Amino acid sequence: MGAAYWTVVQHVVHDNDRYITEKLAAIRASIAADAGPESLSRELKIIRAADKTYAVRVIDSAGRVVAESPRMNVTLPIEVFPKNISARGLRPVTITYQTRNNKTFALVTADAEVGGQHLTLQLAQDRTHDERFIAHYAALLTGMLGCAVLTCAGIAALVTRRSLRPLKRLAEAVERVGATHFDERVPINGWPDELQPLATGFNKMLGRLEESFTRLSQFSADLAHELRTPIAILRGEAESALTKPRSSEQYREVIESSLEEFQGLSAMIDNLLFLARAETSGSFNRSYFDGRVAIEEIREFYEAVSQDQGVEIQCRGGGEIYAEPVLFRRALINLITNALRFTPAGGSITVALDRQKDASKVSVADTGCGISSQHVPNVFNRFFRGDAPRNSQGTGLGLAIVKSIMQIHEGDVAVQSELNEGTVITLNFPDAKSNGAPTREDR
């Protein structure tokens, strides 16, 4: 709008300057054609009668008024005109003058020659109409600009309010989220395309929080249940020992029994601490090593125990594994310990290593009692001991630790089992990715 106003004003000013220039040229031509004062006065009256938008005054070199438009001396005295003479061929130098009756004139002073005599011309153009037009045009543009601003502000407020309505619902949902209200979800329908990722991400975050809180609540309940039994045993033995005087041998038996329970509690705490560190730490360093050699070392470690139980441990396959050696050893020890616990005498345990294109698979298969199909999906849950043969020993954390170790390695663990036939648990260790870690080819 400012550009439109400036364009119109410049157009009006240009037309007025051209008008003054043409009038000055006409007056000079009239003066040059007839040098007599009477004829000059008559010529001015003729020009004035033909165009009433300007007034002219002619002054001689002595400062006397030779001719002027009627009543010009009352409205436009000599002294209000500019002292500078406008040069011929250039844009006239004008000043604006406002009379008592609120008329606006553009005043210009020029020169002329008549028979060798120097004359001064004072020309006044009535620009009252133009000034009013410009003022009205400015008021119109200002009004339009104000209306446009108000309209845009209203539309912006409406659009902003409508666009922020989903964010308001999101804020209300955040306020409702609590320990007992993790099922809150934000409906994605109706959200702008730009904000839909925010709603989706918020719902996913709530899902993760709900899952974590559920696991934590279940873990707390399971932990309390698991701790209650050994603590009850310890308390019962202590109270029984204190009910009456006993021999030193009886006290020794109580202490030995308590020590066994303490060892179980200590093992449970160690396993829980390992799980906590495994879920939060990222400082485990993986490398390539000979998997068959590591498996044989673990088999030799369990050789005496397996012979006492009448269970044979076999190793098959070979190849390199990309893993953290200590964690790999712990995962395999947990699997073999579980297999020995539930494999009867005369059975066997087979540890097989299968080197594939981009991964190494380690499987531990036993010929033990197996797991019923309804319990297979839960075997990696903490403190889970489903079938009767499995709930008499252990803390129920061994397979949960194996799962955490595989998550650290960005691998996976799978279980296949048939009741009374045996169980096969397979660990999949992926090779190093091309993200700066050494590959098998680099070695």
C-alpha positions in Angstrom: 0.0 0.0 0.0 2.9 2.3 0.7 4.2 1.7 -2.9 0.7 2.5 -4.3 0.5 5.8 -2.3 4.0 6.8 -3.4 3.2 6.0 -7.0 0.0 8.1 -7.1 1.6 11.1 -5.3 4.6 11.0 -7.7 2.2 10.9 -10.6 0.3 14.0 -9.3 3.5 15.9 -8.6 4.8 15.1 -12.1 1.6 16.3 -13.7 1.7 19.5 -11.7 5.3 20.2 -12.5 4.6 19.6 -16.2 1.6 22.0 -16.0 3.7 24.7 -14.4 6.4 24.3 -17.0 3.9 24.5 -19.8 2.3 27.6 -18.3 5.6 29.4 -17.9 6.5 28.6 -21.5 3.1 30.0 -22.6 3.5 33.1 -20.5 7.0 33.7 -21.8 5.8 33.3 -25.4 2.9 35.7 -24.8 5.2 38.3 -23.3 7.8 38.0 -26.1 5.0 38.3 -28.8 3.7 41.6 -27.4 5.9 43.8 -25.4 3.4 46.5 -24.3 2.2 46.5 -20.7 -1.5 47.0 -21.8 -1.3 44.1 -24.2 0.5 42.0 -21.6 -2.2 42.7 -19.0 -4.9 41.9 -21.6 -3.1 38.6 -22.5 -3.0 37.6 -18.9 -6.7 38.2 -18.5 -7.3 36.0 -21.5 -5.2 33.2 -20.1 -6.7 33.6 -16.7 -10.2 33.4 -18.1 -9.3 30.2 -20.0 -7.8 28.5 -16.9 -8.7 29.5 -13.3 -6.4 27.0 -11.6 -3.4 29.4 -11.5 -2.5 33.1 -11.0 0.5 35.0 -12.4 2.3 38.2 -11.6 4.8 40.1 -13.7 7.4 42.3 -12.0 9.9 44.5 -13.8 13.5 45.0 -13.0 12.6 48.0 -10.7 10.4 45.8 -8.6 7.1 47.3 -9.9 4.2 45.0 -10.7 3.5 45.2 -14.4 0.5 42.9 -14.5 -1.1 40.3 -12.2 -4.2 38.2 -11.9 -7.2 39.8 -10.3 -7.1 39.9 -6.4 -3.8 38.1 -6.5 -2.2 40.9 -4.3 -4.7 40.1 -1.6 -4.4 36.3 -1.6 -0.8 35.8 -2.7 1.5 38.8 -1.8 4.9 39.2 -3.5 6.9 38.3 -0.4 5.5 34.7 -0.1 7.0 33.5 -3.4 10.4 31.8 -3.4 13.4 34.0 -3.9 15.2 31.4 -6.1 14.7 31.7 -9.8 13.7 28.4 -11.5 16.2 27.7 -14.3 14.8 27.1 -17.8 14.7 23.5 -19.0 14.9 22.2 -15.4 12.2 21.1 -13.0 10.7 24.2 -11.4 11.5 25.0 -7.8 8.2 25.3 -6.0 7.1 25.9 -2.4 3.7 25.2 -0.9 1.7 28.0 0.6 -1.7 27.8 2.3 -4.0 30.8 2.4 -6.4 31.9 5.1 -9.3 30.4 3.4 -7.5 27.0 3.5 -6.5 26.9 -0.1 -3.2 25.4 -1.1 -1.0 26.9 -3.8 2.3 25.8 -5.3 4.5 29.0 -5.8 7.3 29.3 -8.4 9.5 32.2 -9.4 10.9 32.5 -13.0 12.3 35.1 -15.4 11.5 36.4 -18.8 13.0 38.9 -21.4 10.9 41.6 -23.2 12.8 43.9 -25.6 16.0 43.6 -23.6 14.1 44.2 -20.3 14.4 41.6 -17.5 11.1 40.6 -16.0 10.3 38.4 -13.0 7.4 36.0 -13.2 5.5 34.7 -10.1 3.3 31.8 -10.9 0.8 30.2 -8.4 -0.9 26.9 -9.1 -4.0 26.0 -7.1 -3.4 22.5 -5.7 -6.2 22.4 -3.2 -8.1 19.7 -5.1 -4.9 17.6 -5.5 -4.0 17.9 -1.8 -7.5 16.9 -0.8 -7.3 14.0 -3.2 -4.0 12.9 -1.8 -5.3 13.2 1.8 -8.4 11.2 1.0 -6.4 8.6 -0.8 -4.0 8.3 2.2 -7.0 8.0 4.5 -8.5 5.3 2.2 -5.2 3.4 2.1 -4.9 3.7 5.9 -8.4 2.4 6.4 -7.8 -0.5 4.0 -4.5 -1.2 5.8 -6.2 -1.2 9.2 -9.0 -3.5 7.9 -6.4 -5.8 6.4 -4.4 -5.8 9.6 -7.5 -6.6 11.7 -8.6 -9.2 9.2 -5.2 -10.9 9.1 -5.0 -10.7 12.9 -8.5 -12.3 13.2 -7.6 -15.0 10.7 -4.2 -15.6 12.3 -5.9 -15.9 15.8 -8.5 -18.3 14.4 -5.9 -20.4 12.6 -3.5 -20.4 15.5 -6.3 -21.3 18.0 -7.4 -24.1 15.7 -3.8 -25.3 15.1 -2.9 -25.2 18.8 -6.1 -27.1 19.8 -4.3 -30.4 19.4 -1.4 -29.1 21.6 -3.9 -28.2 24.2 -5.3 -31.7 24.1 -1.7 -33.0 24.4 -1.1 -30.8 27.4 -4.3 -32.1 29.0 -3.1 -35.6 28.3 0.3 -34.9 29.9 -1.5 -33.6 33.0 -3.5 -36.8 33.2 -0.5 -39.1 32.9 0.4 -40.7 36.2 1.5 -43.9 37.9 -2.0 -45.3 37.6 -2.9 -43.7 34.2 -0.3 -44.8 31.6 -3.0 -45.9 29.2 -3.6 -42.3 28.1 -3.2 -41.8 24.3 -3.7 -38.8 22.1 -5.9 -39.3 19.0 -3.9 -38.6 15.9 -7.0 -37.9 13.7 -7.6 -34.2 13.2 -4.0 -33.1 13.8 -2.2 -31.0 11.2 0.3 -33.0 9.1 3.2 -31.1 10.8 2.1 -32.1 14.3 1.2 -35.7 13.6 4.8 -36.9 14.3 4.6 -35.2 17.7 1.3 -37.0 18.6 2.8 -40.3 17.3 6.0 -39.8 19.3 4.0 -38.9 22.4 1.9 -42.1 22.1 5.0 -44.2 21.6 6.7 -42.6 24.6 3.6 -43.4 26.7 3.7 -46.9 25.4 7.3 -47.3 26.5 6.7 -45.8 29.8 3.7 -48.0 30.4 5.7 -51.1 29.5 8.6 -50.0 31.7 6.4 -49.2 34.6 4.5 -52.5 34.2 7.8 -54.4 34.1 9.1 -52.5 37.1 5.9 -53.1 39.1 6.0 -56.8 38.2 9.7 -56.9 39.0 9.1 -55.3 42.4 6.3 -57.8 43.2 8.4 -60.8 42.1 11.4 -59.5 44.0 9.3 -59.2 47.2 7.9 -62.7 46.7 11.4 -64.2 46.0 12.9 -62.5 49.1 10.1 -63.4 51.4 10.8 -67.2 51.2 14.5 -67.1 52.2 13.9 -64.4 54.8 11.1 -66.5 56.3 13.4 -69.5 56.4 16.2 -67.6 58.1 13.8 -66.1 60.6 12.2 -69.5 61.3 15.5 -71.2 61.9 16.7 -68.4 64.1 13.5 -68.4 66.2 13.6 -72.2 66.5 17.2 -72.1 67.6 16.4 -69.5 70.3 13.4 -71.4 71.7 15.5 -73.6 74.0 19.2 -74.3 74.7 20.9 -76.4 72.1 24.2 -78.1 71.6 27.0 -76.5 69.7 26.5 -79.0 66.9 22.8 -78.0 66.5 23.7 -74.3 66.5 26.3 -75.1 63.8 23.7 -76.8 61.7 21.4 -73.7 62.0 24.3 -71.4 61.0 25.2 -73.7 58.0 21.6 -73.7 56.8 21.4 -69.9 57.2 24.7 -69.6 55.3 23.2 -71.4 52.3 20.2 -69.1 52.3 22.6 -66.1 52.5 24.6 -67.4 49.6 21.3 -67.7 47.6 20.4 -64.1 48.5 23.8 -62.9 47.6 23.6 -64.6 44.2 20.2 -63.1 43.6 21.5 -59.6 44.4 24.5 -60.0 42.1 22.3 -61.1 39.3 19.9 -58.2 39.8 22.9 -55.7 39.9 24.1 -57.2 36.6 20.7 -56.8 35.0 20.6 -53.2 36.1 24.0 -52.4 34.8 23.3 -54.2 31.5 20.2 -52.1 30.8 22.0 -48.8 31.4 25.6 -49.3 30.5 27.0 -49.0 27.0 30.7 -49.6 27.8 31.0 -53.3 26.8 33.7 -53.8 24.2 33.1 -56.5 21.6 35.8 -58.3 19.6 36.3 -61.3 17.4 37.6 -64.5 19.1 37.6 -68.3 18.5 34.2 -69.5 19.6 35.1 -73.2 19.6 38.0 -72.6 22.0 35.8 -70.6 24.4 33.1 -73.2 24.4 35.6 -76.0 25.0 36.9 -74.1 28.1 33.4 -73.9 29.5 32.8 -77.6 28.8 36.0 -78.5 30.7 34.8 -76.3 33.6 31.6 -78.3 33.9 33.2 -81.7 33.1 33.4 -82.8 36.7 29.8 -81.7 37.6 28.4 -83.3 34.5 30.2 -86.6 35.2 28.8 -86.7 38.7 25.2 -86.2 37.3 25.7 -88.7 34.6 25.2 -86.2 31.8 27.4 -85.9 28.7 28.3 -82.4 27.4 29.3 -82.4 23.7 30.7 -79.5 21.5 30.2 -79.2 17.7 31.0 -76.7 15.0 33.5 -73.9 15.0 34.3 -70.4 13.9 34.8 -66.9 15.2 32.3 -64.9 17.3 31.9 -61.2 17.6 31.1 -60.6 21.2 32.3 -59.4 24.6 34.2 -62.5 25.9 33.1 -62.2 29.6 29.5 -61.7 28.7 29.6 -64.5 26.2 31.0 -66.8 28.9 28.3 -65.8 31.4 25.5 -66.4 28.9 26.8 -69.8 28.0 27.4 -70.7 31.7 23.8 -69.8 32.5 22.4 -71.9 29.7 24.6 -75.0 30.6 23.7 -74.6 34.3 20.0 -74.6 33.4 20.4 -77.6 31.1 22.3 -79.6 33.8 19.7 -78.7 36.4 16.8 -80.2 34.3 18.6 -83.0 32.5 18.4 -86.4 34.2 21.2 -88.9 34.4 21.9 -90.6 31.1 20.9 -87.5 29.2 23.2 -85.2 27.1 23.8 -81.5 26.4 25.1 -80.4 23.0 26.6 -77.0 22.5 26.9 -76.2 18.7 28.5 -73.2 17.0 27.3 -72.5 13.5 29.2 -69.8 11.6 26.9 -68.0 9.1 27.4 -65.2 6.6 26.8 -62.2 8.9 26.4 -63.8 12.3 27.4 -66.7 14.6 24.8 -68.9 16.1 25.4 -70.8 19.4 22.8 -73.4 20.4 22.5 -75.3 23.7 20.3 -78.4 23.4 19.5 -80.7 26.2 17.4 -84.0 26.6 15.8 -82.9 29.8 12.2 -82.5 30.9 11.4 -79.7 28.5 9.0 -76.8 29.0 5.2 -76.8 28.4 4.0 -74.7 25.5 2.1 -72.2 27.6 5.2 -71.3 29.5 7.6 -71.0 26.6 6.9 -67.3 25.9 7.7 -66.4 29.6 10.9 -68.3 30.1 13.0 -65.1 29.7 11.0 -63.1 32.3 12.6 -62.4 35.6 11.9 -64.8 38.4 9.9 -67.1 36.1 9.9 -70.7 37.1 6.9 -72.3 35.6 6.8 -76.1 35.7 7.1 -78.1 38.8 10.5 -79.6 38.1 11.8 -76.0 37.6 10.5 -74.3 40.7 12.6 -76.1 43.3 16.0 -74.6 42.5 17.5 -71.4 41.1 16.4 -67.8 41.3 14.6 -67.5 37.9 17.1 -64.9 36.7 19.4 -67.0 34.6 17.5 -66.7 31.3 16.6 -63.1 32.0 20.4 -62.4 32.2 20.9 -64.3 28.9 18.3 -62.1 27.2 19.9 -58.9 28.5 23.3 -60.0 27.3 21.9 -60.7 23.8 20.3 -57.2 23.8 23.7 -55.7 24.6 25.1 -57.5 21.5 22.2 -56.4 19.4 21.4 -60.0 18.8 18.5 -62.2 19.7 17.7 -65.4 21.6 15.1 -68.1 20.7 13.8 -71.2 22.5 12.3 -74.4 21.3 11.0 -77.0 23.7 8.8 -80.1 23.9 7.6 -81.3 27.2 9.6 -84.4 28.4 11.7 -84.3 25.3 14.2 -81.5 25.7 14.9 -77.8 25.1 17.0 -75.9 22.5 18.0 -72.3 23.2 19.8 -70.5 20.3 21.9 -67.3 20.6 22.4 -65.2 17.5 25.5 -62.9 17.7 25.6 -60.5 14.7 29.0 -59.5 13.2 30.4 -56.0 13.4 28.5 -53.4 11.4 30.3 -51.0 9.1 30.2 -48.1 11.6 33.9 -47.9 12.5 34.1 -51.3 14.3 36.6 -53.8 13.1 35.2 -56.4 10.6 36.4 -59.9 10.0 38.1 -58.8 6.8 40.0 -56.1 8.7 41.6 -58.8 10.8 
